[in-house]
Amino acid sequence: MAPGIVAEARQLVGAARQAFAGEPRPRALLADCARRLDQPLRVALAGSLKAGKSTLLNSLVGQDIAPTDATECTRVVTWYRYGTTPSVTAYAPDGARANVVVRRGGGTHGLTFDLDRLTWDAPAPREVDHLEVEWPSAALAHTTIIDTPGTSSLSREVSQRTARLLTPEDAGLDASAANIAIPGADAVVYLLRRLDAADVRFLEQVGAGATSGDSGLSGPLGVVGVVSRADEIGAGRIDALHSARDVAVRFAGELERTGLCQAVIPVAGLLAFAAATLRQQEFAAFEALAGVPVDELSAALLSADRFARADIALPVPPDLRAQLAERFGMFGIRMAVTLIRLGVRDSATLAAELTSRSGVDELRSVLDVQFAQRADQLKAHSALTVLARVLTAYPSTVADQLLPRVRTLLADVHGFAELRLLGRLRTDELTLPADDLAELHRLIGGSGVAPHLRLGLPIDTAPDQQRAHAVAAVRKWRARAKHPLADQLTITACLTAARSAEGILGPLPG
């Protein structure tokens, strides 16, 4: 499925580039479009101010590469790409470049990008349009991560930088050639601390057209929600993530009923990053704290300030306690001490346990299923969206003949239909029993795109058995689609499931 759509997208873009060979602006847009098909998937982290985007980025990468303090660098879009050597480059709107000095703060303060003294490769000072960070991280080899400014910044211009990246204002069919813009991301991870009208409005902008299968003049096709800083929801208590999961279920219900997110996951990003970078000195401190009587330690952990006070007698120096509080938070400290009391005996095991409890492993799994396994489809959707915009903005050329096919692909390609449906499975409009919804979710790739995962079978299931299950699924879902009381959305969902099952049959021996 995916290789076919990528190959056709590449052919269509190539044909358009030939048609616009004498037009500099569309030629440049289409050249960028062609490059994107061969580059890693672009995933943007978005959300309100102080939602924890940079901390989550560090936890996903497993390294301290994104500044988390509220400096000027968090007010511009920053691209994190794979590179053999670390480097940070500032770009001006006109393409001028300047190397950025990276400073590492003392203690737990991480990195800072110094934007105050930039030497541009052009004669006059420039405003910073965006930053590009190259870093030798395996996590960036197949995915470029884009850290965006807060969507609720006090500065409207700062918030608009994120909006321009994800929801270009020229998305309408009457886009003018001069103002044509391109969505910069193929997929979005949207961080929520609470669900308010501003979040819903922004998600509606991101998904405009994506769930309806229109001509593709929309933002990114894949959107996953994250209840960020989840440990703070329960005030740092040991059951904080249980409280956060309840909140995530509520958010998921509200968002998925509107089709705005394909999944909503609670994540304690601070704990995830601290676990990924756990130091032996910190493990020894947790071991020492685990030996303190429960009531005594509980009293000391009433707040971060109290925990770090010099007059509180604990077997860990106050400065190290302050570091633990800043890096792990109260929830992380309580969880680490509890795990050691329950039998964890080494730092590697503790790091793995804390990582698991932070929610980041679940998020990685969802990102793998929803984004990584569908990377070609998501990139093809972005490329075809760009192509549709260029063809619409520059009419009356021989390239006009390409537009009907582009629009047909955006509306009808089955992989795109699966992604749109994943975002609508829990809408109130879809009238199917819970068991059927679960099977439908699996068939359209909600648990992975491998045939055995779609069919809910063990990986070593014989091909003839897989075929039998796929045939049964085709028959079942085509029959469901013919039910006389089925509404149009349910009919479409059932036919999508049937087509997914038919797609499984293709590679299997007959």
C-alpha positions in Angstrom: 0.0 0.0 0.0 2.5 2.6 1.2 5.2 2.1 -1.5 2.6 2.5 -4.2 1.3 5.8 -3.0 4.8 7.2 -2.3 5.9 6.2 -5.9 2.8 7.8 -7.4 3.3 11.0 -5.3 6.9 11.2 -6.5 5.8 10.8 -10.1 3.1 13.5 -9.8 5.5 15.9 -8.1 8.1 15.2 -10.8 5.6 15.9 -13.6 4.6 19.2 -11.9 8.3 20.2 -11.5 8.7 19.8 -15.3 5.6 21.8 -16.0 6.9 24.6 -13.8 10.5 24.5 -14.8 10.4 28.2 -15.8 8.6 29.4 -12.6 11.0 30.0 -9.7 8.5 30.0 -6.8 6.5 26.9 -7.6 9.7 25.2 -8.7 11.2 25.8 -5.3 8.1 24.6 -3.5 7.9 21.4 -5.5 11.7 20.8 -5.0 11.2 20.9 -1.3 8.2 18.7 -1.7 10.2 16.1 -3.5 13.0 16.2 -0.9 10.4 15.6 1.9 9.5 12.2 0.4 13.1 11.1 0.9 13.6 12.6 4.3 12.7 11.3 7.8 9.1 11.7 9.0 8.5 15.2 10.5 6.7 15.1 13.9 5.8 18.4 15.6 5.4 18.8 19.4 2.7 21.4 20.0 0.7 22.6 23.0 0.1 25.5 25.3 2.8 27.5 27.0 4.7 25.5 29.6 3.0 22.2 28.6 6.3 20.4 28.8 7.2 20.0 25.1 10.9 20.4 25.4 11.0 18.0 28.4 9.0 15.4 26.5 11.4 15.9 23.5 14.4 15.2 25.8 12.7 12.1 27.2 11.8 10.7 23.8 15.4 11.2 22.5 16.9 10.1 25.9 19.4 13.0 25.9 19.5 16.6 27.1 19.3 18.4 23.8 16.4 20.8 24.1 16.5 23.8 26.4 13.6 23.7 28.9 14.0 27.1 30.5 11.8 30.0 29.3 14.5 31.8 27.2 14.3 33.3 23.7 15.1 29.9 22.1 11.7 28.5 23.3 9.9 31.3 21.4 11.0 30.1 18.0 10.4 26.9 16.0 13.3 24.5 16.5 14.0 21.5 14.2 15.9 18.5 15.7 17.5 16.4 13.0 20.0 13.6 13.0 23.6 14.7 12.4 27.0 13.0 12.9 28.2 15.9 15.1 26.2 18.2 17.3 25.5 21.7 15.9 22.9 24.4 16.3 22.2 26.9 13.5 19.9 29.9 13.4 18.1 30.8 10.2 16.7 34.2 9.2 13.5 34.5 7.0 15.7 35.2 4.0 17.8 32.1 4.5 20.8 33.8 6.1 22.5 31.5 8.7 24.4 31.9 11.9 26.1 29.4 14.2 24.6 29.3 17.7 26.7 29.0 20.8 25.4 26.2 23.1 25.9 26.7 26.9 25.4 24.0 29.4 24.1 25.3 32.8 25.4 24.0 36.1 23.6 21.3 38.1 20.3 20.3 36.4 19.8 23.4 34.3 20.6 21.7 31.0 21.3 23.5 27.7 20.8 27.1 26.7 21.1 28.3 23.1 22.7 31.8 23.1 20.8 33.9 20.6 22.1 37.3 21.8 25.3 37.3 19.9 24.8 35.8 16.5 27.2 36.4 13.6 25.2 36.1 10.4 26.7 35.1 7.0 25.1 38.3 5.6 26.0 41.9 6.1 23.1 43.1 8.3 21.6 41.7 11.6 18.7 39.4 11.1 15.6 38.3 13.1 15.7 34.5 13.9 13.1 32.6 11.9 13.9 29.2 13.2 16.6 27.0 14.7 18.0 23.7 13.4 19.7 21.3 15.8 21.7 18.4 14.4 22.5 15.7 16.9 23.9 12.1 16.7 20.9 10.4 18.3 19.4 7.1 17.0 15.9 8.5 17.9 16.4 11.2 15.2 17.6 8.9 12.5 14.1 8.2 11.2 12.1 11.0 12.7 12.8 14.7 12.7 11.2 16.3 15.8 9.9 19.9 15.7 9.7 21.8 19.0 7.2 24.6 18.7 6.4 27.7 20.8 3.4 27.6 23.1 0.1 28.1 21.3 -1.2 30.3 24.2 1.8 32.6 24.4 1.2 36.2 25.6 2.8 37.3 22.3 0.5 36.7 19.4 3.4 36.6 17.0 5.1 33.7 19.0 1.8 31.7 19.0 1.4 32.4 15.2 4.8 30.7 14.6 3.3 27.4 15.6 0.0 28.1 13.7 2.0 28.9 10.5 3.9 25.6 10.8 0.9 23.4 11.3 -2.1 25.3 9.9 -1.1 27.5 7.0 -3.6 30.3 6.5 -3.8 29.8 2.8 -5.4 26.4 3.1 -8.4 27.5 1.1 -8.9 26.8 -2.6 -8.5 30.5 -3.4 -4.9 30.6 -2.0 -2.9 33.3 -3.8 0.4 32.4 -5.4 2.2 35.0 -3.4 1.1 33.8 0.0 1.1 30.1 -0.5 2.4 28.2 2.6 3.2 24.6 3.3 2.5 22.6 6.5 5.8 21.8 8.0 5.0 18.6 9.8 3.6 15.2 8.7 2.2 14.4 12.2 1.6 16.1 15.5 1.9 15.2 19.2 -0.3 17.7 21.0 0.4 18.2 24.7 -2.5 19.1 27.1 -2.4 20.1 30.7 -6.1 20.7 30.7 -8.6 20.6 28.0 -10.0 24.1 27.2 -11.6 25.8 24.3 -8.3 27.1 23.0 -6.9 23.5 22.7 -10.0 22.3 20.9 -9.9 25.2 18.5 -6.3 24.7 17.7 -6.8 20.9 17.1 -9.8 21.7 14.9 -7.5 23.9 12.8 -4.8 21.2 12.6 -7.3 18.6 11.5 -9.4 20.8 9.2 -10.4 18.6 6.3 -8.2 15.6 7.5 -11.2 13.7 8.9 -13.5 14.4 6.1 -11.3 13.3 3.2 -11.5 16.6 1.3 -9.1 17.7 -1.3 -6.3 17.5 1.2 -5.9 21.2 1.8 -5.5 20.5 5.5 -2.9 20.2 8.2 -1.0 17.0 9.2 -3.1 13.8 9.0 -1.8 12.1 12.2 -2.5 13.7 15.7 -1.8 12.0 19.0 -2.7 13.8 22.3 -0.5 13.7 25.5 -1.7 14.6 29.0 1.6 16.2 29.8 3.3 16.7 33.2 0.9 13.9 34.3 2.6 13.5 37.7 1.5 17.0 38.7 -2.2 16.1 38.3 -2.1 14.0 41.5 0.1 16.6 43.3 3.1 14.3 43.1 1.4 11.5 45.1 2.4 7.9 44.4 -0.9 7.4 42.6 -0.5 10.5 40.4 -0.4 8.6 37.1 -3.6 6.8 38.0 -5.2 10.2 38.4 -3.6 11.3 35.2 -4.9 8.2 33.4 -8.4 9.0 34.5 -7.9 12.5 33.1 -6.5 11.1 29.9 -9.6 8.8 29.5 -11.8 11.8 30.0 -9.8 13.9 27.5 -9.7 11.0 25.1 -13.4 10.6 25.3 -14.0 14.3 24.6 -11.4 14.6 21.8 -12.1 11.3 20.1 -15.8 11.9 20.0 -14.9 14.9 17.7 -12.2 12.9 15.8 -9.5 15.4 16.7 -7.0 12.8 18.1 -6.2 9.2 17.3 -5.2 8.5 20.9 -4.5 10.4 24.2 -1.7 9.1 26.5 -0.7 10.4 30.0 3.0 11.0 30.3 5.2 12.3 33.2 7.9 13.8 30.9 10.1 15.0 33.7 10.3 11.5 35.3 10.9 9.9 31.9 13.9 12.0 31.1 15.3 11.7 34.6 15.0 7.9 34.4 16.7 7.9 31.0 19.7 9.8 32.5 19.6 8.2 36.0 23.0 8.6 37.7 24.6 6.1 40.2 24.8 8.9 42.8 21.1 9.4 42.5 20.4 5.7 42.8 22.5 5.6 46.0 20.5 8.5 47.4 17.2 6.7 46.7 18.6 3.6 48.5 19.5 5.7 51.5 16.1 7.3 51.6 14.4 3.9 51.3 15.9 3.1 54.7 14.2 6.1 56.4 11.0 5.2 58.3 7.9 5.7 56.2 6.2 8.3 58.3 9.4 10.3 58.7 10.1 10.4 55.0 6.5 11.1 54.1 6.6 14.2 56.3 9.8 15.4 54.6 8.2 14.9 51.2 5.3 17.2 51.8 6.8 19.7 49.4 10.0 20.1 47.4 11.1 23.1 49.5 10.7 21.1 52.7 12.5 18.1 51.3 15.6 20.2 50.5 15.7 22.0 53.8 19.0 21.7 55.7 17.3 21.3 59.0 15.4 18.2 57.9 17.5 15.2 59.0 17.9 12.8 56.2 20.8 10.5 55.1 21.2 12.6 51.9 22.8 16.0 51.7 20.4 18.9 51.1 22.0 20.0 47.8 21.5 16.5 46.4 18.0 16.4 47.7 17.3 19.6 45.9 18.7 18.1 42.7 16.5 15.0 43.1 13.4 17.2 43.5 14.3 19.2 40.4 15.1 16.3 38.2 12.5 13.7 39.4 9.8 15.7 41.1 8.0 14.6 44.2 6.2 11.8 42.3 9.5 10.4 41.0 11.2 10.4 44.4 8.2 8.6 46.0 8.1 6.1 43.1 11.9 5.4 43.2 11.9 4.9 47.0 8.9 2.6 46.8 10.4 0.5 44.0 13.6 0.1 46.0 11.6 -0.9 49.1 9.8 -3.5 46.9 13.1 -5.1 45.9 14.8 -3.1 43.1 18.5 -3.5 43.7 20.4 -1.7 40.9 20.2 1.5 38.9 19.5 -0.1 35.5 16.4 -1.9 36.9 15.2 1.3 38.6 15.6 3.3 35.5 13.6 0.8 33.5 10.8 0.7 36.1 10.6 4.5 36.3 10.6 4.8 32.5 7.7 2.3 32.3 5.7 4.1 35.0 6.3 7.5 33.4 4.1 6.6 30.4 6.8 7.3 27.8 7.0 3.7 26.7 3.3 3.6 26.0 3.7 6.9 24.1 6.6 5.5 22.1 4.5 2.4 21.2 1.6 4.6 20.0 3.9 6.8 18.0 5.4 3.7 16.4 2.0 2.3 15.4 0.4 5.6 14.4 3.4 7.4 12.9 6.5 5.3 12.3 4.8 2.3 10.7 2.8 4.7 8.5 5.6 7.1 7.8 5.4 6.7 4.0 1.7 7.3 4.0 2.0 10.4 6.2 4.9 11.8 4.0 2.9 11.1 0.8 -0.1 12.9 2.3 2.1 15.9 3.1 3.6 15.9 -0.4 0.3 15.6 -2.2 -1.2 18.4 0.0 1.7 20.6 -1.1 1.2 19.6 -4.7 -2.5 20.4 -4.5 -1.8 23.8 -3.1 0.8 24.7 -5.8 -1.5 23.5 -8.6 -4.4 25.5 -7.1 -2.3 28.6 -6.7 -0.8 28.5 -10.2 -3.6 27.6 -12.6 -3.8 27.6 -16.3 -0.8 25.5 -17.1 -0.3 22.0 -18.5 0.0 20.9 -14.8 -3.7 21.5 -14.4 -4.3 18.0 -15.7 -2.6 16.6 -12.6 -5.0 18.1 -10.1 -7.9 15.7 -10.5 -5.6 12.7 -9.8 -4.0 14.5 -6.8 -7.4 15.2 -5.3 -8.6 11.6 -5.9 -5.6 10.2 -4.1 -6.0 12.5 -1.2 -9.7 11.6 -0.9 -9.6 7.9 -1.8 -6.2 6.3 -0.9 -7.0 3.6 1.6 -4.1 4.3 4.0 -5.4 7.8 4.4 -8.9 6.5 5.0 -7.6 4.3 7.7 -5.8 7.2 9.4 -8.9 9.4 9.2 -11.1 6.6 10.7 -8.6 5.9 13.5 -9.4 9.4 14.7 -13.2 8.8 14.7 -13.6 5.3 16.1 -15.0 6.7 19.4 -17.3 9.3 18.0 -20.8 9.1 19.2 -21.9 8.9 15.5 -20.3 5.4 15.0 -23.0 2.9 16.0 -21.2 -0.4 16.5 -20.9 -2.7 19.5 -17.7 -2.5 21.6 -16.4 -5.8 20.3 -16.8 -4.8 16.7 -15.2 -1.4 17.4 -12.2 -3.2 18.9 -11.9 -5.5 15.9 -12.3 -2.6 13.5 -9.6 -0.7 15.3 -7.2 -3.7 14.9 -8.1 -4.3 11.3 -7.4 -0.8 10.1 -4.0 -0.9 11.8 -4.7 0.6 15.2 -2.4 -2.0 16.9 0.1 -2.2 14.1 0.1 -2.6 10.3 1.6 -6.1 10.1 -1.0 -8.6 8.8 -1.0 -10.8 12.0 -1.5 -7.7 14.1 -4.4 -6.6 12.0 -6.0 -10.0 12.3 -5.3 -10.4 16.0 -3.2 -13.6 15.4 0.2 -14.8 16.7 3.2 -13.8 14.6 3.9 -17.4 13.6 0.3 -18.1 12.3 0.5 -20.1 9.0 -0.3 -18.1 5.8 -3.3 -20.3 5.0 -4.8 -19.6 8.5 -4.2 -15.9 8.0 -5.9 -16.1 4.7 -8.9 -17.8 6.2 -9.2 -15.2 8.9 -8.8 -12.4 6.3 -11.5 -13.8 4.1 -13.9 -14.1 7.0 -13.2 -10.5 8.0 -14.0 -9.3 4.4 -17.3 -11.2 4.4 -18.2 -10.0 7.9 -17.5 -6.3 7.3 -19.1 -6.2 3.9 -22.2 -7.7 5.4 -22.1 -5.2 8.2 -22.0 -2.4 5.6 -25.2 -3.7 4.0 -27.2 -3.6 7.2 -30.5 -1.7 6.4 -30.2 0.4 9.6 -26.6 1.4 9.2 -25.9 5.1 8.8 -23.4 6.5 6.3 -20.5 6.9 8.7 -20.9 3.3 9.9 -21.2 2.0 6.3 -18.0 3.9 5.4 -16.2 2.5 8.5 -17.3 -1.1 7.7 -16.2 -0.8 4.0 -12.9 0.6 5.2 -12.4 -2.5 7.4 -13.3 -4.8 4.5 -10.8 -3.1 2.3 -8.1 -3.4 5.0 -8.8 -7.2 5.2 -8.7 -7.4 1.4 -5.3 -5.7 1.5 -4.1 -8.5 3.8 -5.1 -11.1 1.2 -3.0 -9.7 -1.6 0.5 -10.8 -0.4 -0.8 -14.2 1.0 -0.5 -17.4 -1.1 -3.9 -18.3 -2.6 
